[in-house]
Amino acid sequence: MSDVMPAVAARHYLRRRTRRFAVRVFIILLAVALAFALAFTVWLRNAASSSLPQLDGTIQLAGLSAPVHVTRDAQGVPHISAASAEDLFFAQGYVTAQDRLWEMDSTRRFAAGELSEVLGSGFLVQDKHQRILGLRQVAERAADNLSLRDRTFFDAYARGVNAYMEQHTNSLPLEFRLMRYSPRPWTPTDSFLVGAMMAEMLNHGFYEQKLTREKIAARLDPELVADLYVNSSYRDIVPVENSTEIQVEEASPTKRDDDAPNAPPIRHRRRKTRASLEQLSLTHFSDPLRPGSNDWVVSGTRTATGKPLLSNDMHLGHRLPNVWYEAHLQAGEIDVAGVTLPGLPFVIVGHNQRVAWGFTNVGPDVEDVFVENLNERGEYQTPDGWKPADRRQEIIRVKNGRDVTLEVEVTRHGPIITPLIPGEKRKLALKWIIYDPAALTFPFYEVNTASNWQEFRAAVARFGGPGQNVVYADVDGHIGYQATGLVPTRAAGDGSVPVNGADNAHEWTGYIPFEQMPTAFDPASGIIATANGRITPDGYPYSISTQWGSPYRTERIYRVLRADHKFTTADMLTLQTDVYSEFDRFLAERFAYAVDHSPKASDRAKRAAEILRKWDARVSKDSAAAAITTAARRHMARLMLEAKLGKDAALYSWFMSSVWLENALLFQQPRWLPQQYSSYNELLTAALEAAVADKSAPRNLDKWNYGKQNPVEISHPIFSRIPFLRSWSGPGVQPQSGNGNTIKQVGRKFGPSQRMTVDFADFDNSTLNLVNGQSGHPLSTHYNDQWSAWYNGTTFPLAFTPAAVQKARQHELVLEPAK
């Protein structure tokens, strides 16, 4: 016993000492960790602060011939005034780099397929995609083709960017430091890479839908395929034929199609339809959102001031920093304000002292897929015999990894894209307009300095793409519209599905002549508007697009602008943020009607129908009816598509898919009614029952919140991935109003990238705002200062006259020639 007690005491003593030691070690480690965290936080803030741009005082720069004044307003918008165009574009490059250098570098890297070099192997798939497309080769060719004058401007812009980088080698934006790399010098080729990236965003990727359409067409009767891939609607209003008035008739239970004995009342008809309604049809689980936009212009006959108003909000994918950078450029004949694309000189959309313009995407079909026939030697077949494919080797640098070598095959049609398509065995070549040297042109000096319709139209005639719907106004009160961009003509077909590459049966034969592209000038209605819908009238001799956007936004814009009202800039902002959906109203009425005529409908479905019946058709973020309609629509489309396509139903994606669905319901088409349902009322009720029974639906349907289930998400791509930097990552996920068929067209990561209205009664009363802000620096006051305005539907004035610019001045920076 006496031997046991000391042993127990010793063990207790050792445990106490061990615990004390462990506590001391923990405290030391905690102190070290806290010290490290504190030191890193201090370094982080110092690094972020040191990269903030100088906004006041003077900066001496080699390369300038005379001083340049940079006046910034309360939103950080630079008004740059120079003695010459060359100095102006040098300063534009420098000032843009001050605020957006990392965004510029990441954009050119994305376009060229060089992200893996700085971000690692996780971006290899993306880089391979871009290397196969070959945008660097496209950009190099475009830069080589610049005129002597334009080359001077692009060189000046690049020198301005490089002057900033050379001065800030040790104080680069935070992203460079976190990823531990430095940007290489800027070149005109890099500017064209930025332009090519925009072309890819707007006019590329349709090959995937062509392949999907091919698969679906192999499974369905031609009549059903035509329904699904509808490309016109009785709602279409084309800008060259916009005098057709929208008629609203009283509800009549007798206005039904002959094969639609259970149809609800049809409330809207148009005096003239553009195509046989029986040939039309609509949608999928939800409409895809294409990079699109709204633009419209109204003449002085419809405004409070008697002068035109022009509005434009371009819809693009969200990112932080946002796509556009506001600027006002002045030198000699140049005096232009609006939005610029970081990495490119000039103003892309805006106004000068005499004219204003806005863009929406035409969405022309400028990509074809050719199925190449190869022999055992790897040669591909042509009408002139077998030919070897061109091959180029791409070396992809990988951070912390080995270089990857990629061989790209190129036929007479374009690169072989088979590696981009999982499961595809055929050799598919992509013919894309961007591979024509005439496609990537940049005539924005002429656009920025145009003084009338004739000069402006001559300038945009040189714009190869991506094809845009351009609305126009000038100080003389004229308004106009012009479709732009190179659009191919074909020997046969419309390019909607892959075709044989061995012959010339489907080759491009040229482009639609500019003089025959849709255009309008001073229409009697005093209104021109486009929203990615159909722009060609009946009988138009060419095929511009096989897939227009759905017509609801265009129809709504015209409906509002045709009102007996004298419009102001405030009215234009109200219209830009409008969330009324005619299509969702149509669906809500039919769901409610179906439940009313379905004796087996559940109490929960009846409650949903009651909510829908009282709805004002505004897709507001707090709307229960909008949430119910959205969910029920997806179930209904699923039921209809799965009945025909089974597991392949999810493949269907079409910009006018909502028109297919509207047509099927409007005309109660028997061919789209699944066999298990005896009527469309039964189908509609089943879809609504499925929606309200879904686990996403709240117990109290009145509490169903549209905005929370369909939010907007905007985050910085780097800061959002690092836990202690997430406070700098942007708005994150927020509930939002609107959907793909409202004028405020939005998706989770898609929406208006800017909102602009130009007031020809007073340019200083014009307005412009971005999504987030001018700056890419997280500690800048302009990093996210425009978010509240964008989110809540307000905006900012954009000063233009010298007096207004000085009144709005918050900072004054002078760039001086180095002594």
PEKAGI-V962072 format. One record per residue. N is the residue number from 1. RES is the residue in three letters. OMEGA is omega in whole degrees, 0 to 359 (* if undefined). Layout:
# PEKAGI-V962072
((N,RES,OMEGA) (N,RES,OMEGA))
This chain:
# PEKAGI-V962072
((1,MET,181) (2,SER,179) (3,ASP,183) (4,VAL,185) (5,MET,177) (6,PRO,180) (7,ALA,178) (8,VAL,180) (9,ALA,180) (10,ALA,180) (11,ARG,178) (12,HIS,180) (13,TYR,179) (14,LEU,178) (15,ARG,181) (16,ARG,180) (17,ARG,179) (18,THR,179) (19,ARG,180) (20,ARG,180) (21,PHE,179) (22,ALA,178) (23,VAL,179) (24,ARG,179) (25,VAL,180) (26,PHE,181) (27,ILE,179) (28,ILE,180) (29,LEU,179) (30,LEU,179) (31,ALA,178) (32,VAL,180) (33,ALA,179) (34,LEU,178) (35,ALA,178) (36,PHE,180) (37,ALA,179) (38,LEU,180) (39,ALA,180) (40,PHE,179) (41,THR,178) (42,VAL,179) (43,TRP,182) (44,LEU,181) (45,ARG,178) (46,ASN,179) (47,ALA,179) (48,ALA,181) (49,SER,184) (50,SER,181) (51,SER,178) (52,LEU,184) (53,PRO,171) (54,GLN,185) (55,LEU,183) (56,ASP,178) (57,GLY,182) (58,THR,174) (59,ILE,178) (60,GLN,185) (61,LEU,172) (62,ALA,179) (63,GLY,176) (64,LEU,177) (65,SER,181) (66,ALA,180) (67,PRO,175) (68,VAL,181) (69,HIS,179) (70,VAL,180) (71,THR,180) (72,ARG,180) (73,ASP,186) (74,ALA,177) (75,GLN,180) (76,GLY,180) (77,VAL,180) (78,PRO,171) (79,HIS,190) (80,ILE,181) (81,SER,184) (82,ALA,181) (83,ALA,181) (84,SER,179) (85,ALA,181) (86,GLU,177) (87,ASP,180) (88,LEU,183) (89,PHE,170) (90,PHE,181) (91,ALA,178) (92,GLN,177) (93,GLY,181) (94,TYR,184) (95,VAL,178) (96,THR,177) (97,ALA,177) (98,GLN,185) (99,ASP,193) (100,ARG,187) (101,LEU,182) (102,TRP,177) (103,GLU,179) (104,MET,181) (105,ASP,181) (106,SER,178) (107,THR,180) (108,ARG,177) (109,ARG,178) (110,PHE,183) (111,ALA,185) (112,ALA,182) (113,GLY,184) (114,GLU,180) (115,LEU,182) (116,SER,182) (117,GLU,182) (118,VAL,183) (119,LEU,176) (120,GLY,189) (121,SER,179) (122,GLY,182) (123,PHE,181) (124,LEU,181) (125,VAL,179) (126,GLN,180) (127,ASP,178) (128,LYS,178) (129,HIS,183) (130,GLN,179) (131,ARG,177) (132,ILE,178) (133,LEU,175) (134,GLY,181) (135,LEU,177) (136,ARG,178) (137,GLN,177) (138,VAL,182) (139,ALA,179) (140,GLU,180) (141,ARG,180) (142,ALA,179) (143,ALA,179) (144,ASP,183) (145,ASN,180) (146,LEU,172) (147,SER,181) (148,LEU,180) (149,ARG,182) (150,ASP,176) (151,ARG,178) (152,THR,181) (153,PHE,180) (154,PHE,176) (155,ASP,180) (156,ALA,178) (157,TYR,180) (158,ALA,179) (159,ARG,177) (160,GLY,177) (161,VAL,182) (162,ASN,177) (163,ALA,177) (164,TYR,182) (165,MET,181) (166,GLU,180) (167,GLN,189) (168,HIS,179) (169,THR,183) (170,ASN,179) (171,SER,178) (172,LEU,176) (173,PRO,189) (174,LEU,182) (175,GLU,179) (176,PHE,184) (177,ARG,179) (178,LEU,181) (179,MET,173) (180,ARG,172) (181,TYR,178) (182,SER,181) (183,PRO,175) (184,ARG,180) (185,PRO,180) (186,TRP,179) (187,THR,173) (188,PRO,176) (189,THR,179) (190,ASP,177) (191,SER,179) (192,PHE,172) (193,LEU,177) (194,VAL,177) (195,GLY,178) (196,ALA,178) (197,MET,176) (198,MET,177) (199,ALA,177) (200,GLU,181) (201,MET,187) (202,LEU,191) (203,ASN,181) (204,HIS,176) (205,GLY,181) (206,PHE,179) (207,TYR,179) (208,GLU,179) (209,GLN,176) (210,LYS,178) (211,LEU,177) (212,THR,179) (213,ARG,178) (214,GLU,180) (215,LYS,181) (216,ILE,180) (217,ALA,179) (218,ALA,184) (219,ARG,187) (220,LEU,173) (221,ASP,181) (222,PRO,180) (223,GLU,179) (224,LEU,178) (225,VAL,179) (226,ALA,176) (227,ASP,185) (228,LEU,185) (229,TYR,177) (230,VAL,181) (231,ASN,174) (232,SER,183) (233,SER,175) (234,TYR,178) (235,ARG,185) (236,ASP,171) (237,ILE,183) (238,VAL,187) (239,PRO,179) (240,VAL,184) (241,GLU,191) (242,ASN,180) (243,SER,180) (244,THR,182) (245,GLU,174) (246,ILE,180) (247,GLN,176) (248,VAL,181) (249,GLU,177) (250,GLU,178) (251,ALA,180) (252,SER,181) (253,PRO,180) (254,THR,181) (255,LYS,181) (256,ARG,175) (257,ASP,183) (258,ASP,182) (259,ASP,184) (260,ALA,184) (261,PRO,182) (262,ASN,184) (263,ALA,173) (264,PRO,181) (265,PRO,174) (266,ILE,189) (267,ARG,186) (268,HIS,173) (269,ARG,175) (270,ARG,182) (271,ARG,181) (272,LYS,175) (273,THR,185) (274,ARG,181) (275,ALA,178) (276,SER,184) (277,LEU,181) (278,GLU,182) (279,GLN,186) (280,LEU,179) (281,SER,189) (282,LEU,267) (283,THR,188) (284,HIS,185) (285,PHE,171) (286,SER,182) (287,ASP,170) (288,PRO,179) (289,LEU,179) (290,ARG,172) (291,PRO,190) (292,GLY,177) (293,SER,170) (294,ASN,164) (295,ASP,176) (296,TRP,177) (297,VAL,177) (298,VAL,180) (299,SER,181) (300,GLY,179) (301,THR,183) (302,ARG,182) (303,THR,181) (304,ALA,184) (305,THR,185) (306,GLY,178) (307,LYS,182) (308,PRO,169) (309,LEU,179) (310,LEU,182) (311,SER,181) (312,ASN,167) (313,ASP,185) (314,MET,185) (315,HIS,182) (316,LEU,175) (317,GLY,180) (318,HIS,170) (319,ARG,178) (320,LEU,2) (321,PRO,184) (322,ASN,190) (323,VAL,191) (324,TRP,175) (325,TYR,181) (326,GLU,177) (327,ALA,174) (328,HIS,186) (329,LEU,180) (330,GLN,172) (331,ALA,179) (332,GLY,182) (333,GLU,180) (334,ILE,171) (335,ASP,192) (336,VAL,181) (337,ALA,178) (338,GLY,181) (339,VAL,177) (340,THR,177) (341,LEU,183) (342,PRO,183) (343,GLY,181) (344,LEU,174) (345,PRO,177) (346,PHE,174) (347,VAL,184) (348,ILE,179) (349,VAL,180) (350,GLY,180) (351,HIS,170) (352,ASN,183) (353,GLN,185) (354,ARG,186) (355,VAL,175) (356,ALA,181) (357,TRP,176) (358,GLY,185) (359,PHE,158) (360,THR,183) (361,ASN,174) (362,VAL,185) (363,GLY,181) (364,PRO,179) (365,ASP,186) (366,VAL,176) (367,GLU,173) (368,ASP,178) (369,VAL,179) (370,PHE,178) (371,VAL,183) (372,GLU,178) (373,ASN,183) (374,LEU,175) (375,ASN,185) (376,GLU,178) (377,ARG,180) (378,GLY,178) (379,GLU,179) (380,TYR,187) (381,GLN,175) (382,THR,176) (383,PRO,180) (384,ASP,179) (385,GLY,182) (386,TRP,182) (387,LYS,177) (388,PRO,175) (389,ALA,171) (390,ASP,179) (391,ARG,173) (392,ARG,179) (393,GLN,177) (394,GLU,177) (395,ILE,181) (396,ILE,176) (397,ARG,182) (398,VAL,179) (399,LYS,180) (400,ASN,180) (401,GLY,180) (402,ARG,174) (403,ASP,178) (404,VAL,178) (405,THR,181) (406,LEU,176) (407,GLU,181) (408,VAL,176) (409,GLU,181) (410,VAL,176) (411,THR,179) (412,ARG,180) (413,HIS,183) (414,GLY,183) (415,PRO,173) (416,ILE,184) (417,ILE,180) (418,THR,179) (419,PRO,180) (420,LEU,188) (421,ILE,182) (422,PRO,177) (423,GLY,182) (424,GLU,181) (425,LYS,182) (426,ARG,174) (427,LYS,183) (428,LEU,178) (429,ALA,181) (430,LEU,172) (431,LYS,187) (432,TRP,184) (433,ILE,186) (434,ILE,179) (435,TYR,173) (436,ASP,181) (437,PRO,180) (438,ALA,187) (439,ALA,183) (440,LEU,178) (441,THR,188) (442,PHE,185) (443,PRO,189) (444,PHE,171) (445,TYR,178) (446,GLU,176) (447,VAL,183) (448,ASN,184) (449,THR,180) (450,ALA,182) (451,SER,179) (452,ASN,184) (453,TRP,183) (454,GLN,179) (455,GLU,181) (456,PHE,182) (457,ARG,177) (458,ALA,179) (459,ALA,183) (460,VAL,175) (461,ALA,180) (462,ARG,182) (463,PHE,185) (464,GLY,180) (465,GLY,4) (466,PRO,186) (467,GLY,183) (468,GLN,166) (469,ASN,184) (470,VAL,169) (471,VAL,193) (472,TYR,169) (473,ALA,177) (474,ASP,186) (475,VAL,178) (476,ASP,176) (477,GLY,180) (478,HIS,172) (479,ILE,183) (480,GLY,178) (481,TYR,176) (482,GLN,170) (483,ALA,185) (484,THR,175) (485,GLY,177) (486,LEU,179) (487,VAL,185) (488,PRO,167) (489,THR,187) (490,ARG,178) (491,ALA,178) (492,ALA,177) (493,GLY,181) (494,ASP,178) (495,GLY,187) (496,SER,178) (497,VAL,177) (498,PRO,181) (499,VAL,181) (500,ASN,180) (501,GLY,185) (502,ALA,179) (503,ASP,180) (504,ASN,188) (505,ALA,184) (506,HIS,183) (507,GLU,173) (508,TRP,182) (509,THR,182) (510,GLY,180) (511,TYR,176) (512,ILE,180) (513,PRO,182) (514,PHE,182) (515,GLU,178) (516,GLN,172) (517,MET,182) (518,PRO,181) (519,THR,178) (520,ALA,180) (521,PHE,178) (522,ASP,178) (523,PRO,182) (524,ALA,181) (525,SER,183) (526,GLY,183) (527,ILE,167) (528,ILE,180) (529,ALA,172) (530,THR,179) (531,ALA,176) (532,ASN,178) (533,GLY,183) (534,ARG,181) (535,ILE,183) (536,THR,178) (537,PRO,174) (538,ASP,178) (539,GLY,177) (540,TYR,192) (541,PRO,184) (542,TYR,173) (543,SER,178) (544,ILE,182) (545,SER,173) (546,THR,184) (547,GLN,175) (548,TRP,171) (549,GLY,180) (550,SER,192) (551,PRO,193) (552,TYR,179) (553,ARG,180) (554,THR,181) (555,GLU,180) (556,ARG,179) (557,ILE,180) (558,TYR,180) (559,ARG,180) (560,VAL,185) (561,LEU,177) (562,ARG,181) (563,ALA,177) (564,ASP,187) (565,HIS,175) (566,LYS,192) (567,PHE,178) (568,THR,177) (569,THR,178) (570,ALA,178) (571,ASP,181) (572,MET,178) (573,LEU,177) (574,THR,179) (575,LEU,178) (576,GLN,182) (577,THR,181) (578,ASP,182) (579,VAL,174) (580,TYR,179) (581,SER,177) (582,GLU,180) (583,PHE,179) (584,ASP,174) (585,ARG,178) (586,PHE,181) (587,LEU,182) (588,ALA,179) (589,GLU,184) (590,ARG,175) (591,PHE,180) (592,ALA,179) (593,TYR,182) (594,ALA,180) (595,VAL,179) (596,ASP,183) (597,HIS,179) (598,SER,184) (599,PRO,182) (600,LYS,182) (601,ALA,180) (602,SER,177) (603,ASP,180) (604,ARG,177) (605,ALA,178) (606,LYS,178) (607,ARG,178) (608,ALA,180) (609,ALA,179) (610,GLU,177) (611,ILE,181) (612,LEU,183) (613,ARG,183) (614,LYS,187) (615,TRP,177) (616,ASP,177) (617,ALA,175) (618,ARG,183) (619,VAL,182) (620,SER,185) (621,LYS,180) (622,ASP,185) (623,SER,174) (624,ALA,182) (625,ALA,179) (626,ALA,179) (627,ALA,180) (628,ILE,182) (629,THR,180) (630,THR,181) (631,ALA,182) (632,ALA,178) (633,ARG,181) (634,ARG,178) (635,HIS,181) (636,MET,178) (637,ALA,179) (638,ARG,181) (639,LEU,182) (640,MET,182) (641,LEU,180) (642,GLU,178) (643,ALA,181) (644,LYS,190) (645,LEU,181) (646,GLY,184) (647,LYS,178) (648,ASP,182) (649,ALA,183) (650,ALA,179) (651,LEU,188) (652,TYR,178) (653,SER,185) (654,TRP,184) (655,PHE,176) (656,MET,180) (657,SER,177) (658,SER,179) (659,VAL,173) (660,TRP,183) (661,LEU,179) (662,GLU,181) (663,ASN,181) (664,ALA,181) (665,LEU,183) (666,LEU,182) (667,PHE,178) (668,GLN,186) (669,GLN,181) (670,PRO,184) (671,ARG,180) (672,TRP,179) (673,LEU,179) (674,PRO,187) (675,GLN,184) (676,GLN,180) (677,TYR,183) (678,SER,182) (679,SER,177) (680,TYR,175) (681,ASN,179) (682,GLU,178) (683,LEU,180) (684,LEU,179) (685,THR,179) (686,ALA,179) (687,ALA,179) (688,LEU,177) (689,GLU,180) (690,ALA,181) (691,ALA,184) (692,VAL,177) (693,ALA,182) (694,ASP,182) (695,LYS,179) (696,SER,182) (697,ALA,179) (698,PRO,178) (699,ARG,177) (700,ASN,185) (701,LEU,178) (702,ASP,181) (703,LYS,181) (704,TRP,188) (705,ASN,182) (706,TYR,187) (707,GLY,181) (708,LYS,180) (709,GLN,180) (710,ASN,188) (711,PRO,169) (712,VAL,180) (713,GLU,179) (714,ILE,183) (715,SER,175) (716,HIS,186) (717,PRO,180) (718,ILE,184) (719,PHE,182) (720,SER,181) (721,ARG,182) (722,ILE,189) (723,PRO,185) (724,PHE,176) (725,LEU,186) (726,ARG,176) (727,SER,178) (728,TRP,189) (729,SER,176) (730,GLY,185) (731,PRO,183) (732,GLY,182) (733,VAL,182) (734,GLN,175) (735,PRO,180) (736,GLN,175) (737,SER,177) (738,GLY,175) (739,ASN,184) (740,GLY,183) (741,ASN,175) (742,THR,178) (743,ILE,170) (744,LYS,186) (745,GLN,186) (746,VAL,169) (747,GLY,182) (748,ARG,181) (749,LYS,188) (750,PHE,177) (751,GLY,178) (752,PRO,180) (753,SER,175) (754,GLN,173) (755,ARG,184) (756,MET,168) (757,THR,179) (758,VAL,182) (759,ASP,183) (760,PHE,173) (761,ALA,181) (762,ASP,182) (763,PHE,180) (764,ASP,175) (765,ASN,176) (766,SER,184) (767,THR,179) (768,LEU,171) (769,ASN,178) (770,LEU,179) (771,VAL,184) (772,ASN,180) (773,GLY,184) (774,GLN,191) (775,SER,172) (776,GLY,182) (777,HIS,187) (778,PRO,179) (779,LEU,178) (780,SER,176) (781,THR,182) (782,HIS,180) (783,TYR,184) (784,ASN,188) (785,ASP,177) (786,GLN,183) (787,TRP,183) (788,SER,178) (789,ALA,180) (790,TRP,186) (791,TYR,186) (792,ASN,174) (793,GLY,171) (794,THR,184) (795,THR,183) (796,PHE,173) (797,PRO,175) (798,LEU,182) (799,ALA,181) (800,PHE,181) (801,THR,181) (802,PRO,181) (803,ALA,180) (804,ALA,179) (805,VAL,179) (806,GLN,178) (807,LYS,181) (808,ALA,187) (809,ARG,173) (810,GLN,180) (811,HIS,178) (812,GLU,180) (813,LEU,177) (814,VAL,175) (815,LEU,185) (816,GLU,173) (817,PRO,179) (818,ALA,181) (819,LYS,*))
